[in-house]
Amino acid sequence: MQSTIEPRPASHPALRPLPQLLRLTLFSLAAGMVLPAQAADAVPGDTPVTMPAVTVLGQSTAGTEGTQSYTAGEARSATRMELSLRETPQSVSVITRQLLDDLGAVRLDQALGQTTGIQVGQNDTERTTFYARGFGINNIQIDGMARGGNAPLQDTILYDRIEVVRGATGLMGGKGDPSATINMIRKRPTKQFQASAGLIMGRWDDQRVEADLSTPLNADASVRARTALAWQKRDSYLDMYHERKTVGMAIVEADLRPGTLLTAGVDFQDNQPTGATWGAVPYWNADGSLANLPRNTSLTTPWSTWANKQHTFFTSLDHRLPGNWNLHLGYARTESTNRTTVAYAGAGHPDPATGEGMRLWTGAYGTGEKNSDNFDVYASGPFTLLGRKHTAIVGWNGDNQRSRSLGGKAEINYPDFVPDYRSWTGNIPRPVFHPDGSHTETVTRLAGGYVATRLSLADPLHLIIGARSSTYRTDTRKYNKQGAYTGSGNFVETRNEVTPYVGAVFDINKQYSAYASFTQLFNPQTSKDRNNQFLAPETGDNAELGVKGEFYGGQLNASAALFHTKKKNLAELDRSVPPGFLLPDGGQAMVANGKGVTAKGVEFDVSGQLTPAWEASGGYTYLHAAEADGRRAATTQPRHLLRLATSYRFDGRLAGLKAGASMTAQSATYSASWYGRPPSGEITNIPQAGYALVNAMASYALSRHASVQLNVNNLLDKKYYRNVGFFDGVFWGEPRNISLAVRTAF
């Protein structure tokens, strides 16, 4: 939400002289090139600038709301220790509340689409995927706990910030995924009353209402509460698509006594789409020519839906122990349901002369359910050894998930072929699912304990060393029509899998630090083979080497990193199955790449304040991923990826005006075809040329309590794909979109 508008000084100092490393980093970002980073001392005469005062409460000491900043003081997602970005021996980006507001990012994919190193893909209207450093991102958290399954795409109104740790974080979560960890941090109650509301209107009849209220509940504000709500309905550039969404949160904090904080709350999200798709549009015509269908093409039906409801109850207790140690106890229960009834003509290739050639996929299932119980316990604090102060953390966390699918059969009263895709309206009868009383339950448990310490070996040298021991177990249980248990299958178990972690940070001077980190990988898979059996867990190792800079009292952070990952048993499409083959749950059959994939690259990142009026955030990533035989791997992820976002607050006669822009640019990608190019069926590539997208924003403070903001996304109306190769199809990116927001804050 828009923070309260504060008066600006009458004038702003000119752009400060930038340190040499930062100048090189910024130049690299702008040019899309990798330049050598050279450390340099601070420029004499730098004048520190004081940030606005922020009251920080609860277990988080890195709240970004109200700071007007594009950077954060710290991030705990990598190690749970209270470390600044510079002190963390991994690549970290923080998408602050101010950056979310300036981008107009109300969904997680909109936020990550402007984040260093993150690639956003889209299989269809409801399935969005994220990638980093050559691999898919599977570790998505809320307040450090695993997000529940069957989750709708998160709405950002609930969050103060989003922390993104690139590379493996297996020490904390048990999933040593070398791509990234995405941790969404909820907003917290404040001791002072504050309220805000907003109305957003955009292209394609997009209408959104937001409200956010925080208030103390007693005289001394030892008990306080906060609620945030949003309602949205929108159409789309895609024919027939319409979505209604409701999202909200209520959270209460209570200081039980000095040093003891109890937190409890509930959040929910209800997505009700119609006209949903189940796949992309064909890349080729039946004669092998490019189909190049219009961006609005949707071969779905008006009733197709992937309806999804989710709510989470969460609670935590933070207690200060003797010796300045802290204890954290956390629990979250997530329950979600989904109803999928969809028909989509995603199979085949169209004949442009007759309109024939496309066939319907139908997915009609009963209500699916998934419940997840998450636990998080840890204690951290200082200790003295050999005359020096160090920090230790010991903890245990995990989650138990149970998903339920109904047995039965769908009544389908239409043929699977489309007479003419050019005049398709989706006017066919909706299937009816008839449950037969049977069901299956998949139970998954992933838990483990960890211990780590940050040793102060010398004044400029700190070493983080630790390990995690994880246990993973999953099986699918079958129940007959009378509800009686009949047996289990798909049993996989891994016990006491040890994941070591080591990281070192050396302070070169007061501004620069060099760091290195290494961890092994362990990631249980949810992908299945053609026999509907889970693949073996992914294994490997991840290493990173870099330099970080912290400038102007932490108001500006910059980093440069080299990374190297070796990952085995990576899930890949099984191309030996016949065309159109799907698993019982509708997924694709996969195989494990036993020889593995090696990914290495270079990354720059910068975020924060260039002057008190000028904020910037951006990053550049070079990725080289290869199979064991040298062939390019991760071909749908670009080798070069650039992200930039900036905003400037004017003064003088233009006081109250703020203008900004953002850009994303990437090099060419491709996907190998699955069925082959018609009519011969020859396996060839489906390419995506390099492209750049430009966005713009402007806001104006009408008064201390009201503002208006205009956002234009895809300003140049660039045509591009959000996905290439999914069932030999492509998913068009969104055309130019304009939105206007009116907000008030007290």
LINGIRA-V541073 format. One record per residue. RES is the residue in one letter. PSI is psi in whole degrees, 0 to 359 (NA if undefined). D_LAST is the distance of its C-alpha to the last C-alpha in whole Angstrom. Layout:
RES,PSI,D_LAST + RES,PSI,D_LAST
This chain:
M,158,12 + Q,130,10 + S,163,9 + T,134,6 + I,128,9 + E,148,11 + P,143,14 + R,150,17 + P,159,21 + A,333,23 + S,161,25 + H,144,26 + P,158,29 + A,167,31 + L,127,32 + R,151,33 + P,128,37 + L,142,36 + P,156,39 + Q,318,42 + L,317,41 + L,320,37 + R,316,39 + L,320,41 + T,313,39 + L,320,37 + F,322,40 + S,318,41 + L,314,38 + A,325,38 + A,346,42 + G,31,42 + M,158,44 + V,117,45 + L,149,46 + P,133,47 + A,129,45 + Q,125,46 + A,147,44 + A,156,44 + D,168,43 + A,148,40 + V,127,40 + P,147,41 + G,2,38 + D,137,35 + T,118,32 + P,147,30 + V,134,26 + T,127,23 + M,158,20 + P,144,17 + A,137,17 + V,129,16 + T,122,16 + V,131,19 + L,164,20 + G,199,22 + Q,346,25 + S,131,23 + T,19,23 + A,30,22 + G,139,19 + T,350,18 + E,132,14 + G,354,12 + T,343,16 + Q,22,16 + S,155,20 + Y,11,22 + T,172,24 + A,159,24 + G,327,25 + E,169,27 + A,129,28 + R,357,30 + S,333,32 + A,316,35 + T,354,36 + R,0,33 + M,156,34 + E,84,31 + L,142,32 + S,169,31 + L,322,32 + R,327,34 + E,352,36 + T,122,36 + P,44,39 + Q,166,38 + S,124,36 + V,134,33 + S,143,30 + V,119,26 + I,102,24 + T,168,20 + R,323,17 + Q,319,17 + L,320,20 + L,315,20 + D,316,17 + D,323,19 + L,343,22 + G,31,20 + A,101,22 + V,354,21 + R,156,25 + L,319,26 + D,327,29 + Q,323,27 + A,313,26 + L,336,29 + G,353,31 + Q,22,29 + T,140,30 + T,127,33 + G,358,36 + I,127,35 + Q,131,37 + V,127,36 + G,161,38 + Q,117,38 + N,324,41 + D,191,40 + T,334,37 + E,353,36 + R,106,37 + T,137,36 + T,153,37 + F,145,36 + Y,155,39 + A,140,39 + R,33,42 + G,357,45 + F,159,44 + G,150,41 + I,117,38 + N,348,38 + N,89,36 + I,126,33 + Q,161,31 + I,119,28 + D,39,27 + G,359,30 + M,148,32 + A,135,34 + R,144,32 + G,153,34 + G,169,37 + N,23,36 + A,137,33 + P,163,31 + L,122,29 + Q,139,26 + D,137,23 + T,357,21 + I,338,17 + L,350,18 + Y,142,19 + D,324,18 + R,169,21 + I,120,24 + E,132,27 + V,116,31 + V,113,34 + R,141,37 + G,181,40 + A,140,41 + T,44,39 + G,341,42 + L,322,41 + M,323,38 + G,353,39 + G,340,42 + K,97,42 + G,63,43 + D,124,42 + P,3,43 + S,285,40 + A,163,37 + T,130,34 + I,118,31 + N,112,29 + M,124,25 + I,121,23 + R,153,20 + K,155,17 + R,155,17 + P,153,15 + T,156,13 + K,337,14 + Q,148,11 + F,136,8 + Q,147,6 + A,149,5 + S,158,6 + A,156,9 + G,151,12 + L,125,16 + I,130,18 + M,137,22 + G,180,25 + R,157,29 + W,41,31 + D,41,29 + D,121,26 + Q,130,23 + R,137,20 + V,134,17 + E,151,14 + A,143,12 + D,124,10 + L,130,10 + S,135,10 + T,146,12 + P,149,15 + L,357,18 + N,177,20 + A,320,20 + D,7,20 + A,23,18 + S,343,21 + V,130,20 + R,157,17 + A,160,16 + R,143,14 + T,144,15 + A,136,15 + L,148,17 + A,142,18 + W,136,21 + Q,142,23 + K,141,26 + R,150,28 + D,201,32 + S,165,33 + Y,342,36 + L,136,38 + D,140,40 + M,349,39 + Y,137,36 + H,140,33 + E,138,31 + R,135,28 + K,136,26 + T,132,24 + V,145,22 + G,169,20 + M,144,20 + A,129,19 + I,140,20 + V,136,20 + E,144,21 + A,127,23 + D,99,25 + L,325,28 + R,170,30 + P,124,29 + G,3,30 + T,122,29 + L,126,26 + L,131,27 + T,138,25 + A,147,25 + G,177,23 + V,141,24 + D,161,23 + F,157,25 + Q,133,26 + D,109,28 + N,127,30 + Q,83,32 + P,150,34 + T,157,37 + G,23,39 + A,150,39 + T,163,41 + W,67,44 + G,190,45 + A,196,45 + V,153,47 + P,143,51 + Y,324,51 + W,152,55 + N,172,57 + A,334,60 + D,5,62 + G,353,60 + S,163,58 + L,130,55 + A,315,53 + N,50,50 + L,151,48 + P,155,45 + R,336,42 + N,357,41 + T,128,44 + S,116,43 + L,47,47 + T,200,45 + T,157,45 + P,337,42 + W,354,42 + S,132,42 + T,148,39 + W,64,38 + A,140,35 + N,131,34 + K,140,32 + Q,139,31 + H,149,29 + T,129,29 + F,131,28 + F,149,28 + T,153,28 + S,156,29 + L,124,30 + D,128,30 + H,133,32 + R,123,33 + L,166,37 + P,151,40 + G,17,40 + N,28,37 + W,157,37 + N,139,34 + L,134,35 + H,128,33 + L,125,34 + G,146,32 + Y,141,33 + A,136,31 + R,118,33 + T,131,33 + E,132,34 + S,150,35 + T,149,37 + N,144,38 + R,116,40 + T,117,42 + T,106,44 + V,143,44 + A,128,47 + Y,133,47 + A,79,50 + G,359,50 + A,145,53 + G,187,56 + H,135,56 + P,148,56 + D,111,59 + P,342,58 + A,321,61 + T,340,61 + G,0,57 + E,175,59 + G,346,58 + M,142,55 + R,152,55 + L,137,52 + W,140,51 + T,128,50 + G,110,48 + A,111,48 + Y,159,47 + G,185,46 + T,124,42 + G,147,42 + E,146,40 + K,128,39 + N,144,38 + S,130,37 + D,121,37 + N,137,36 + F,144,36 + D,114,35 + V,128,37 + Y,158,37 + A,138,38 + S,153,37 + G,179,38 + P,159,40 + F,162,44 + T,133,47 + L,128,50 + L,37,52 + G,8,50 + R,152,47 + K,136,44 + H,175,43 + T,142,40 + A,155,41 + I,138,40 + V,137,42 + G,176,40 + W,136,41 + N,165,39 + G,176,40 + D,146,39 + N,124,41 + Q,140,41 + R,118,43 + S,145,43 + R,130,45 + S,136,47 + L,144,49 + G,154,52 + G,194,54 + K,143,54 + A,137,53 + E,114,55 + I,119,54 + N,51,56 + Y,155,56 + P,162,58 + D,359,56 + F,151,57 + V,118,55 + P,318,58 + D,107,56 + Y,337,53 + R,335,52 + S,21,52 + W,130,50 + T,352,48 + G,19,48 + N,75,49 + I,157,51 + P,143,51 + R,133,48 + P,154,50 + V,124,50 + F,128,50 + H,102,52 + P,146,52 + D,6,55 + G,342,54 + S,163,54 + H,165,51 + T,151,51 + E,127,48 + T,122,48 + V,125,47 + T,132,46 + R,127,45 + L,118,44 + A,160,43 + G,164,44 + G,154,44 + Y,157,44 + V,139,44 + A,156,43 + T,145,43 + R,107,42 + L,131,45 + S,91,45 + L,328,48 + A,169,48 + D,319,45 + P,358,45 + L,125,46 + H,141,44 + L,124,45 + I,123,43 + I,138,46 + G,180,46 + A,156,47 + R,142,46 + S,119,48 + S,148,47 + T,132,49 + Y,137,48 + R,135,50 + T,147,50 + D,158,52 + T,125,52 + R,137,53 + K,141,55 + Y,136,55 + N,187,58 + K,339,57 + Q,1,58 + G,7,55 + A,142,58 + Y,131,57 + T,356,60 + G,172,59 + S,159,57 + G,181,57 + N,38,55 + F,127,55 + V,136,54 + E,136,53 + T,125,53 + R,141,53 + N,46,52 + E,117,51 + V,128,51 + T,106,48 + P,156,48 + Y,136,46 + V,137,46 + G,142,44 + A,141,45 + V,126,43 + F,120,44 + D,110,42 + I,316,44 + N,200,42 + K,348,39 + Q,329,37 + Y,144,40 + S,144,41 + A,146,43 + Y,161,43 + A,146,45 + S,154,45 + F,139,47 + T,154,47 + Q,165,49 + L,141,47 + F,117,48 + N,102,46 + P,143,47 + Q,149,47 + T,354,46 + S,150,49 + K,156,52 + D,184,55 + R,341,58 + N,13,59 + N,30,55 + Q,143,55 + F,144,53 + L,158,53 + A,152,54 + P,150,51 + E,143,50 + T,171,51 + G,202,51 + D,160,50 + N,130,47 + A,149,47 + E,142,45 + L,133,45 + G,182,43 + V,141,41 + K,150,38 + G,142,36 + E,121,33 + F,156,32 + Y,48,30 + G,31,29 + G,6,28 + Q,347,26 + L,128,29 + N,142,31 + A,152,34 + S,155,37 + A,136,40 + A,149,42 + L,136,45 + F,152,45 + H,127,48 + T,136,48 + K,121,51 + K,131,51 + K,162,53 + N,33,53 + L,132,51 + A,128,51 + E,157,52 + L,137,53 + D,104,56 + R,4,58 + S,349,61 + V,155,60 + P,157,61 + P,136,58 + G,1,56 + F,129,56 + L,151,53 + L,166,53 + P,331,53 + D,7,49 + G,359,49 + G,174,48 + Q,147,51 + A,136,54 + M,163,53 + V,156,56 + A,128,55 + N,93,56 + G,327,58 + K,338,58 + G,176,55 + V,139,53 + T,128,52 + A,133,49 + K,160,48 + G,188,46 + V,145,44 + E,136,40 + F,147,38 + D,140,34 + V,142,32 + S,142,28 + G,209,26 + Q,122,25 + L,324,28 + T,171,27 + P,343,23 + A,352,22 + W,115,24 + E,147,24 + A,150,27 + S,134,28 + G,170,31 + G,156,34 + Y,137,38 + T,131,40 + Y,126,44 + L,130,46 + H,108,49 + A,135,50 + A,146,54 + E,172,56 + A,332,59 + D,7,61 + G,349,59 + R,150,57 + R,133,54 + A,171,52 + A,51,48 + T,343,49 + T,358,46 + Q,132,44 + P,151,44 + R,328,46 + H,126,43 + L,124,40 + L,133,37 + R,135,33 + L,140,31 + A,140,27 + T,156,26 + S,154,23 + Y,132,23 + R,122,20 + F,163,22 + D,192,22 + G,225,24 + R,338,25 + L,15,23 + A,136,20 + G,344,17 + L,137,19 + K,133,20 + A,148,23 + G,171,24 + A,158,27 + S,156,29 + M,144,32 + T,135,34 + A,143,38 + Q,156,41 + S,179,45 + A,149,47 + T,171,47 + Y,165,49 + S,137,50 + A,135,54 + S,153,55 + W,310,56 + Y,342,58 + G,157,59 + R,129,59 + P,159,61 + P,351,64 + S,335,66 + G,15,63 + E,131,63 + I,122,60 + T,180,58 + N,148,55 + I,108,52 + P,159,50 + Q,116,47 + A,157,47 + G,150,45 + Y,166,42 + A,140,38 + L,138,35 + V,132,33 + N,155,29 + A,152,27 + M,154,23 + A,137,21 + S,155,18 + Y,132,17 + A,109,13 + L,329,14 + S,188,11 + R,342,9 + H,0,6 + A,146,9 + S,161,12 + V,149,15 + Q,134,17 + L,128,21 + N,134,23 + V,112,27 + N,146,29 + N,57,32 + L,322,32 + L,7,36 + D,49,37 + K,136,39 + K,125,41 + Y,169,41 + Y,141,41 + R,350,39 + N,139,42 + V,130,46 + G,355,49 + F,111,47 + F,42,50 + D,31,52 + G,179,49 + V,149,46 + F,116,42 + W,142,41 + G,165,37 + E,135,35 + P,184,35 + R,134,33 + N,133,30 + I,134,27 + S,150,23 + L,128,20 + A,136,17 + V,124,14 + R,152,10 + T,146,7 + A,142,4 + F,NA,0
